Amino acid sequence: MRSLNIPVDKHVLNFEHEVSIPEGMFLERKPLSLMVGAGDLDHGGVPNVQTFHQYDVFFCNGWDWNGSLLRNVEYLRENFANQKLICIVDYSKKEQVAQFIKIFSGRFSLIDGHGGHTPHFKIGELRNLLCEGGEAMNIYERSETLISAEDIVQWFETGNARIPWSSYVFLTSRIYNLPVDAEEDIKQRFLHKIETLLRSSTRITVAGEILNNLPRFSLSELQDITVSLMFDDQIYLDMMGEIRMNTRLWRKHPYLEIVIKKVPIDFKEERIALCNDLELKARAEFIVSKIKEELLSDVVYGPCAKYRTLLKHIRSDKFELACCPKV
């Protein structure tokens, strides 16, 4: 990160150093909204914080092209004094990101991003930043790279990409020189892959308006649906993902994307309390305690598997019978 010629200001937190929340700021309230990748630049002379004025906190790298960071700060001083905050964070530096997450843990009801070429928080980071009921979007970077039809067909047939990119980058790349008949073949391959992924998906759903009209979606959109479903094994038990037509606060029209939500977990504790069989009850309580313990340790798969075990246990005939009132 370059040295920034920005005066000390209560509307700016520079995570190059130890920071603390300025007294008297709006940040005491909950919940907050976060815009990632904005706050240090402008577009057509309009500061980011003006373009995205609906958001409370701005997460940016601190680029100061033509003094645009200072113009963003000045705009907040003049129009949103004590109401909004620019956070300068180098996402490539773990200690800065960790400090940001520590300060804003559980504070955001909305996490958005200024399109592509912005930092994309990992799912675990989003989990720590979101409050219950909060939603996050702009989950991954869509590729602007070109790949051949042969490359994508090879991936479908072998499961391996010839090019050593992440599957997210590879699968969202634009397929070039694609004849109409070949495009239809690849669309069918993506549709089949989506159906396969849906059968095993436990934490990500597809909105009905999309699911019922999958063949009508473009190849590019089918690529996005496929990539979004591949996040399923990264979604924690206290989160859900939905692929839907989503409208950002700063856009007029919806477009297809995955939205991640922090959700409460129903541990069926009222049901467990009704169980008259001490052994069955203890078993259920043990499973619940292990789930909570693993969630605190940021474990992904274990809690999901144990929750399925919990549901199977308390829905068993023995457990149901043990919950019946004694005559």
Buried (B, 14 or more C-beta within 10 A) or exposed (E): BEEBEBEEBBBBBBBBEEBEEBEEBBBEEEBBBBBBBBBBBBEEEEBBBBBBBEBBBBBBBBBBEEEBBBBBBBBBEEEBEBEBBBBBBBBEEEEBBEBBBEBBEBBBBBBBBBBEEBBBBEBBBBBBBBBEEBBBBBBBBBBEEEBBBEBBBBBEEEEEBBEEBEEBBBBBBBBEEBEEEBBEBBBEBBBEBBEEBBEEBBBBBBBEEBEEEBEEBEBEBBBBBBBBBBBBBBBBBBBBBBBBEBEBEBEEEEEBBBBBBBBEBEBBEEBBEBBEBEEBBEBBBEBBEBBBEBBEEEBBEBBBBBBEBBEEBBEEEEBEEBBEEEE
